[in-house]
Structure formats: C-alpha cells, structure tokens
C-alpha cells in the first residue's frame, strides 16, 4: 500500500474531497408542536397535556447535560430566528449541503419520543409523525436529503406497518433503531422487524445512544459525561455480538446493518475475540456456520464520525484495510460540536480508490442512490 502522510494544516488539508454522501445529518424540530399536524387529535392532546415518558429516570432533561438538546451543537449553527441547530433547512444548505456540494445527506432524527417512549402506543404514533415531518420539513423541499424510518421497536405491529408503508418511497433510505434497547437486538422478539426491513430493501441504521432505562455501562451509571461518551462504543460492541451470536445473519441473509457515530477502530479487535471464542464455544451456537468475523465483514457497515486519530496516522489505514474500505462510509454529524469537516477528517491521505468508496460509492451502492 503506497501511502503519503501529510502534516495536518488548515492550509494543506489531508483530504479535499467534495461532492460526498453524508451518512449522518441531524434534523431537529423547533418545538414539539411541529409534529402536531401529523398526529391524530387523541395523540395531539396527549402530547400537550401528558407529554412523553422516556425510559430514563429524568422526565425533563437528559441523563447527562452534555446530551441535552442544544448543548452538543456547533456555536455557529443556531438559526437567527432562535430555533435550535438542525431546524433551519436554509442554514443546513449553507453550512453543509452547498458548502461541500453534498450529493445526498442521510437524516438521523434524534427525537426520543418515538423510540424510547414508555407508552408504546404514543411512541408508535410519534414514529409516524416524525417520518411525515422529515418529508414535509426536509426531504420534499430538499431532494438531496433522505429520511430514516423511525419505528417503535417494542410495538411490533406498528413497526412492521411503518416499514411496509415506506417501502418503495424513494424519500426513505433506511430504518433507524437505537442501539440501546430493552434487550439485545439479536433476540428473537425483534426478528420479524429486522426481516421486514431486509425484505423491503432497507438497511438498519443503528445510531449511537438511546434510553433503555438500563445503566449506560455494564458497571452501573457513570459519574461524568466523560465516562458516558466511551460507553457508546460498548453498546455498539454488544449489539454486533448479539446479532452475530444469535444467528440473525444466517436467518436473514439479506440484512445490512450500519453502525453510525460509534467509531470503528474497535471492530477488528472484537471480531478477533469473537473468532477466538467461537473456536472453543461453537457447540453452544450451532446456528453459526462460519466464523463471526465473516458475518461482520459481510453484513456490517460503519460511518467515520467520530473518527479515531491514532498517534501514527498510518495505523488508520491498517484498520480500514481489515474492515474493508468498501464497508466504511463518510459522515459529518452535522450540526454537533464534534462534527467532522470532510477536508480534514482523515489525518492521512487515503488511496484514491478508497477515497472514492468511502466518500461516495459505498453509500451510493448501499442506499441505491442515483
């Protein structure tokens, strides 16, 4: 592999690829009333008088203040009309779509009412409303933006109905499920939903986060956001392990899974460990016909942001080489404070064929974009 390293300077970026596909763009609503046009009168009244009941213990704020709406945003992404970052399509065009000639942006709404609602009937209604809102506020006026289907995982009937409703609708590119749920995603209780997504041609997008009600780490609740943030990767590792070991990919061979905003340098080590133990414990998981790493390479895609920055930049190329450059897709995480600029995200020059795949072609093929 012929690799050229460069110093990372603002006047000499390591990458300058424009015209990319952004696999993680966050739209936001101005007020919860934005969803009312897409809710029945029953659920509009419920939202106004009762409100949501998230599975986390704090009713009016996030578990860690850094995760609260507005606290994790770019300082220059606040619209002049006072709305939250991500709510102004014009500003999104100016700061992202037009600035970098973004060909397509995959929307990832972070509205917990749909996925983390204790009242699953209300959650199901909110999922439909969020999907309609994405189209009305973003995808219809801006065809470069593609929506993610929101579902309530714990309400199977509504989730299946929503996937079926959106199948064939070119405005939708994937089904979004939070990695942190009541149970690991590989459990049989979720199998019909995963199979429905695959049958409809939708990849599953697993954007980090979620409020399951369980502690965010295996050892309990973290004291600081500094501890909480690395635990996102742990939830991704648990999720991949569950999908592989529960035999999901053998049962649903067309299932495609995208891990969004969880990094990816941890993936080779997890695969090595799973392979090692599979050789000793394979009698316990007879459904696995192949080594776990083979399922991971075949069914798992990752997005770049927040990209790891090793002390030796060339180590990043070795990591991508193991995962497969055809399984890595670029993302910015706009408009969050740690958004990646496509010109400077990689501190090492990618081989040109890799750059084309990572910035554009992988997402174009996976999401069947023109």
GUFI-496855 format. One record per residue (C-alpha): residue in three letters; x, y, z. Coordinates in Angstrom, 3 decimals. Example, Ala and Ser with C-alpha at 12.3 -4.5 7.8 and 13.67 -1.06 7.14 Angstrom:
residues 2
- residuo  X  Y  Z
- ala  12.300  -4.500  7.800 .
- ser  13.670  -1.060  7.140 .
END
This chain:
residues 370
- residuo  X  Y  Z
- unk  0.000  0.000  0.000 .
- unk  1.517  3.272  -1.135 .
- unk  0.630  5.882  1.482 .
- unk  1.581  9.540  1.624 .
- unk  1.399  11.229  5.022 .
- unk  0.915  14.942  5.391 .
- unk  1.044  17.340  8.271 .
- unk  -2.470  18.377  9.253 .
- unk  -2.646  22.091  8.465 .
- unk  -5.688  24.150  7.648 .
- unk  -3.990  25.469  4.501 .
- unk  -2.982  21.976  3.367 .
- unk  -5.802  19.562  4.161 .
- unk  -5.175  15.838  4.147 .
- unk  -8.340  15.372  2.088 .
- unk  -10.277  17.773  -0.068 .
- unk  -12.998  15.530  -1.491 .
- unk  -16.220  17.373  -2.149 .
- unk  -19.425  16.005  -3.605 .
- unk  -19.637  13.351  -0.901 .
- unk  -22.574  11.471  0.614 .
- unk  -23.069  12.351  4.282 .
- unk  -24.372  9.393  6.287 .
- unk  -25.227  11.282  9.488 .
- unk  -27.111  14.576  9.347 .
- unk  -29.280  15.584  12.301 .
- unk  -32.506  17.484  11.659 .
- unk  -34.266  18.984  14.639 .
- unk  -37.708  20.410  15.353 .
- unk  -38.337  23.961  16.511 .
- unk  -40.958  22.955  19.075 .
- unk  -42.734  19.654  19.787 .
- unk  -45.811  21.230  18.189 .
- unk  -44.097  20.733  14.823 .
- unk  -45.338  17.143  14.977 .
- unk  -48.977  18.021  15.697 .
- unk  -50.073  18.200  12.028 .
- unk  -49.090  14.543  11.718 .
- unk  -50.742  13.294  14.931 .
- unk  -54.373  12.397  15.483 .
- unk  -56.372  14.595  17.855 .
- unk  -56.034  11.953  20.569 .
- unk  -52.257  11.997  20.431 .
- unk  -52.013  15.769  19.981 .
- unk  -53.934  16.160  23.206 .
- unk  -51.771  13.504  24.860 .
- unk  -48.610  15.346  23.826 .
- unk  -49.922  18.690  25.096 .
- unk  -51.383  17.543  28.423 .
- unk  -49.394  14.464  29.418 .
- unk  -46.274  14.547  27.302 .
- unk  -43.686  11.902  26.731 .
- unk  -42.404  9.433  29.289 .
- unk  -38.921  8.340  28.362 .
- unk  -37.490  5.135  29.783 .
- unk  -34.768  7.111  31.518 .
- unk  -35.472  8.328  35.030 .
- unk  -35.340  12.079  34.456 .
- unk  -38.515  13.418  32.900 .
- unk  -37.430  16.871  31.768 .
- unk  -33.756  16.549  30.852 .
- unk  -31.183  14.078  29.610 .
- unk  -29.173  11.917  31.969 .
- unk  -26.038  13.918  31.180 .
- unk  -26.412  17.658  30.458 .
- unk  -23.958  17.471  27.565 .
- unk  -26.528  15.339  25.735 .
- unk  -29.410  17.781  26.179 .
- unk  -30.736  19.438  23.007 .
- unk  -28.648  22.479  22.178 .
- unk  -25.736  21.669  24.476 .
- unk  -23.958  19.490  21.940 .
- unk  -24.245  21.815  18.949 .
- unk  -21.900  23.976  16.907 .
- unk  -21.921  27.546  18.122 .
- unk  -22.467  28.906  14.606 .
- unk  -25.336  26.509  13.793 .
- unk  -28.002  28.428  15.734 .
- unk  -30.503  29.978  13.303 .
- unk  -31.193  33.694  13.526 .
- unk  -34.864  33.005  14.268 .
- unk  -33.895  31.424  17.595 .
- unk  -34.667  27.839  16.658 .
- unk  -32.293  25.012  17.586 .
- unk  -29.455  23.877  15.320 .
- unk  -30.649  21.486  12.644 .
- unk  -34.096  23.095  12.423 .
- unk  -33.322  25.591  9.642 .
- unk  -33.059  23.981  6.205 .
- unk  -31.590  27.147  4.709 .
- unk  -28.738  27.183  7.209 .
- unk  -28.191  23.439  6.710 .
- unk  -27.814  24.095  2.997 .
- unk  -25.401  26.958  3.624 .
- unk  -23.199  25.195  6.181 .
- unk  -23.250  21.674  4.765 .
- unk  -25.081  20.785  1.560 .
- unk  -23.999  23.703  -0.618 .
- unk  -20.662  24.388  1.038 .
- unk  -19.381  20.893  0.284 .
- unk  -21.594  20.062  -2.697 .
- unk  -23.098  17.177  -0.715 .
- unk  -24.773  14.787  -3.148 .
- unk  -27.014  13.209  -0.513 .
- unk  -27.451  13.517  3.242 .
- unk  -28.921  10.724  5.356 .
- unk  -31.137  12.209  8.078 .
- unk  -30.915  10.833  11.603 .
- unk  -33.612  12.454  13.774 .
- unk  -32.775  12.259  17.478 .
- unk  -36.285  12.558  18.868 .
- unk  -36.611  10.107  21.721 .
- unk  -40.404  10.150  21.830 .
- unk  -40.574  7.646  19.001 .
- unk  -38.038  5.090  20.171 .
- unk  -37.733  5.447  23.953 .
- unk  -41.330  6.122  24.942 .
- unk  -42.722  4.036  27.807 .
- unk  -46.212  4.392  26.358 .
- unk  -45.547  2.372  23.210 .
- unk  -48.857  3.405  21.600 .
- unk  -47.819  7.047  21.839 .
- unk  -44.333  6.089  20.680 .
- unk  -45.801  4.397  17.609 .
- unk  -47.858  7.490  16.789 .
- unk  -44.789  9.693  17.249 .
- unk  -42.734  7.470  14.933 .
- unk  -45.236  8.003  12.133 .
- unk  -45.339  11.734  12.861 .
- unk  -41.556  12.054  12.805 .
- unk  -41.431  10.267  9.463 .
- unk  -44.030  12.580  7.962 .
- unk  -42.281  15.596  9.469 .
- unk  -38.934  14.605  7.910 .
- unk  -40.548  14.536  4.489 .
- unk  -42.526  17.777  4.873 .
- unk  -39.771  19.844  6.501 .
- unk  -36.666  18.476  4.782 .
- unk  -36.927  15.813  2.069 .
- unk  -39.706  17.311  -0.047 .
- unk  -38.165  20.802  -0.271 .
- unk  -34.602  19.380  -0.478 .
- unk  -34.301  16.156  -2.552 .
- unk  -30.668  15.749  -1.523 .
- unk  -31.884  14.737  1.937 .
- unk  -33.063  11.180  2.565 .
- unk  -35.143  10.230  5.589 .
- unk  -34.639  7.405  8.073 .
- unk  -37.728  5.426  9.051 .
- unk  -38.413  5.835  12.753 .
- unk  -40.110  2.901  14.459 .
- unk  -41.041  1.875  17.981 .
- unk  -39.182  -1.395  18.409 .
- unk  -41.361  -2.524  21.319 .
- unk  -44.547  -2.154  19.260 .
- unk  -44.042  -4.804  16.612 .
- unk  -47.291  -4.289  14.703 .
- unk  -46.738  -0.573  14.207 .
- unk  -43.077  -1.073  13.317 .
- unk  -43.943  -3.623  10.644 .
- unk  -46.715  -1.417  9.297 .
- unk  -44.440  1.622  9.075 .
- unk  -41.712  -0.310  7.230 .
- unk  -44.296  -1.646  4.777 .
- unk  -45.793  1.837  4.324 .
- unk  -42.432  3.364  3.404 .
- unk  -41.206  0.534  1.162 .
- unk  -40.699  1.867  -2.351 .
- unk  -40.808  5.504  -1.195 .
- unk  -37.581  6.992  -2.533 .
- unk  -37.521  9.622  0.196 .
- unk  -36.621  6.946  2.768 .
- unk  -33.251  5.185  2.776 .
- unk  -33.087  3.089  5.933 .
- unk  -34.746  2.021  9.192 .
- unk  -33.375  3.668  12.317 .
- unk  -33.110  1.740  15.610 .
- unk  -31.232  2.941  18.737 .
- unk  -28.501  0.510  19.862 .
- unk  -29.604  0.743  23.489 .
- unk  -32.890  -1.094  23.877 .
- unk  -34.748  -3.172  26.421 .
- unk  -32.980  -6.298  25.192 .
- unk  -30.114  -7.062  22.779 .
- unk  -31.235  -6.636  19.187 .
- unk  -30.410  -10.210  18.228 .
- unk  -33.235  -11.613  20.392 .
- unk  -35.996  -13.449  18.545 .
- unk  -38.605  -10.916  19.666 .
- unk  -37.137  -8.430  17.159 .
- unk  -36.590  -10.858  14.290 .
- unk  -39.747  -10.026  12.327 .
- unk  -38.869  -6.327  12.273 .
- unk  -35.339  -6.974  11.050 .
- unk  -36.634  -9.386  8.417 .
- unk  -39.216  -6.848  7.235 .
- unk  -36.549  -4.179  6.790 .
- unk  -34.356  -6.549  4.792 .
- unk  -37.299  -7.672  2.641 .
- unk  -38.131  -4.043  1.854 .
- unk  -34.523  -3.376  0.852 .
- unk  -33.817  -1.084  3.798 .
- unk  -30.540  -1.274  5.741 .
- unk  -30.838  -0.975  9.521 .
- unk  -29.195  2.164  10.863 .
- unk  -28.028  1.931  14.470 .
- unk  -27.176  5.437  15.581 .
- unk  -25.445  5.502  18.943 .
- unk  -27.412  6.369  22.032 .
- unk  -30.893  5.545  23.133 .
- unk  -32.539  5.498  26.553 .
- unk  -33.349  1.939  27.511 .
- unk  -33.716  2.561  31.240 .
- unk  -30.684  0.370  31.885 .
- unk  -27.428  1.832  33.146 .
- unk  -25.262  3.062  30.296 .
- unk  -22.320  0.864  31.291 .
- unk  -22.041  -2.737  32.426 .
- unk  -20.851  -1.466  35.811 .
- unk  -23.668  0.995  36.500 .
- unk  -24.268  4.691  35.939 .
- unk  -21.219  6.770  35.092 .
- unk  -20.409  9.834  37.191 .
- unk  -19.351  12.026  34.280 .
- unk  -20.215  12.562  30.636 .
- unk  -16.529  11.860  30.027 .
- unk  -17.284  8.295  31.168 .
- unk  -20.622  8.126  29.396 .
- unk  -19.245  9.005  25.974 .
- unk  -16.904  5.988  25.638 .
- unk  -19.740  3.702  26.738 .
- unk  -21.418  4.342  23.388 .
- unk  -18.790  2.120  21.809 .
- unk  -19.513  -0.584  24.371 .
- unk  -23.178  -0.576  23.346 .
- unk  -22.139  -0.969  19.701 .
- unk  -19.894  -3.912  20.582 .
- unk  -22.730  -5.567  22.497 .
- unk  -25.078  -5.043  19.594 .
- unk  -22.748  -6.587  16.997 .
- unk  -22.047  -9.531  19.309 .
- unk  -25.769  -10.130  19.804 .
- unk  -26.604  -10.025  16.093 .
- unk  -23.803  -12.440  15.260 .
- unk  -24.140  -14.919  18.128 .
- unk  -27.940  -15.095  17.996 .
- unk  -27.693  -16.215  14.372 .
- unk  -29.546  -13.234  12.895 .
- unk  -27.426  -13.066  9.762 .
- unk  -27.907  -16.744  8.967 .
- unk  -31.651  -16.397  9.358 .
- unk  -31.839  -13.056  7.469 .
- unk  -29.022  -13.276  4.899 .
- unk  -30.032  -10.013  3.184 .
- unk  -29.866  -7.918  6.365 .
- unk  -27.492  -4.954  6.161 .
- unk  -26.518  -3.058  9.319 .
- unk  -24.938  0.400  9.519 .
- unk  -23.238  1.487  12.754 .
- unk  -23.494  5.273  12.938 .
- unk  -21.371  7.562  15.109 .
- unk  -19.764  4.764  17.092 .
- unk  -16.274  4.886  15.623 .
- unk  -14.855  1.758  14.062 .
- unk  -11.291  1.085  15.241 .
- unk  -12.700  -1.323  17.856 .
- unk  -14.275  -3.600  15.255 .
- unk  -11.235  -5.716  14.289 .
- unk  -10.390  -6.482  17.931 .
- unk  -13.983  -7.508  18.646 .
- unk  -14.010  -9.774  15.603 .
- unk  -10.727  -11.398  16.641 .
- unk  -12.075  -12.084  20.118 .
- unk  -15.342  -13.495  18.776 .
- unk  -13.446  -15.772  16.377 .
- unk  -11.176  -16.982  19.148 .
- unk  -14.045  -17.933  21.443 .
- unk  -16.148  -19.373  18.632 .
- unk  -13.468  -21.984  18.066 .
- unk  -13.900  -23.118  21.684 .
- unk  -17.617  -22.495  22.223 .
- unk  -19.131  -23.237  18.822 .
- unk  -21.189  -26.115  20.229 .
- unk  -23.201  -23.519  22.152 .
- unk  -24.026  -21.574  18.957 .
- unk  -24.523  -24.277  16.308 .
- unk  -26.506  -21.810  14.182 .
- unk  -23.239  -20.085  13.279 .
- unk  -21.999  -21.792  10.135 .
- unk  -18.992  -19.519  9.723 .
- unk  -16.554  -17.574  11.863 .
- unk  -18.075  -14.401  13.415 .
- unk  -15.626  -12.184  11.527 .
- unk  -17.062  -13.415  8.236 .
- unk  -20.573  -12.293  9.195 .
- unk  -19.214  -8.931  10.337 .
- unk  -17.371  -8.324  7.076 .
- unk  -20.429  -9.300  5.047 .
- unk  -23.246  -7.547  6.919 .
- unk  -21.770  -4.589  8.849 .
- unk  -21.032  -1.083  7.539 .
- unk  -19.571  1.752  9.643 .
- unk  -19.544  5.540  9.393 .
- unk  -16.470  7.639  10.043 .
- unk  -17.501  10.268  12.585 .
- unk  -16.197  10.402  15.295 .
- unk  -13.127  9.119  13.537 .
- unk  -10.287  7.785  15.648 .
- unk  -6.995  9.689  15.486 .
- unk  -4.093  7.325  16.289 .
- unk  -0.674  8.742  17.119 .
- unk  0.617  7.043  13.988 .
- unk  -1.867  8.152  11.321 .
- unk  -0.982  5.244  9.028 .
- unk  -2.480  2.869  11.628 .
- unk  -5.869  4.130  10.493 .
- unk  -5.230  2.677  7.054 .
- unk  -4.444  -0.722  8.537 .
- unk  -7.724  -0.641  10.452 .
- unk  -9.717  0.286  7.360 .
- unk  -7.919  -2.398  5.386 .
- unk  -9.054  -5.081  7.868 .
- unk  -12.667  -3.866  7.963 .
- unk  -12.650  -3.393  4.210 .
- unk  -12.675  0.061  2.605 .
- unk  -15.906  -0.991  0.877 .
- unk  -17.620  -1.079  4.296 .
- unk  -16.660  2.426  5.513 .
- unk  -18.829  5.481  4.741 .
- unk  -18.196  9.137  5.424 .
- unk  -20.313  11.162  7.858 .
- unk  -20.106  14.627  9.393 .
- unk  -22.594  14.502  12.312 .
- unk  -23.823  17.992  11.417 .
- unk  -24.618  20.183  13.395 .
- unk  -22.958  18.742  16.507 .
- unk  -19.946  20.330  18.150 .
- unk  -17.636  17.470  17.160 .
- unk  -18.739  17.478  13.523 .
- unk  -16.082  16.302  11.076 .
- unk  -15.023  18.547  8.224 .
- unk  -14.555  16.367  5.116 .
- unk  -11.369  18.225  4.195 .
- unk  -9.603  17.436  7.449 .
- unk  -11.239  14.330  8.925 .
- unk  -8.529  11.933  7.798 .
- unk  -5.044  12.806  9.009 .
- unk  -3.569  10.509  6.403 .
- unk  -4.100  10.565  2.655 .
- unk  -6.350  7.780  1.521 .
- unk  -5.559  5.843  -1.635 .
- unk  -7.730  7.365  -4.365 .
- unk  -9.836  4.231  -4.863 .
- unk  -10.502  4.103  -1.117 .
- unk  -11.437  7.792  -1.057 .
- unk  -13.996  7.323  -3.824 .
- unk  -15.548  4.385  -1.976 .
- unk  -15.601  5.992  1.469 .
- unk  -16.795  9.430  0.435 .
- unk  -19.352  8.375  -2.163 .
- unk  -19.559  4.962  -3.756 .
- unk  -20.177  2.770  -0.711 .
- unk  -23.199  4.786  0.379 .
- unk  -24.430  5.130  -3.181 .
- unk  -24.470  1.359  -3.590 .
- unk  -25.846  0.516  -0.127 .
- unk  -28.706  3.024  -0.297 .
- unk  -29.292  2.567  -4.045 .
- unk  -28.857  6.258  -4.759 .
- unk  -28.657  7.620  -8.288 .
END
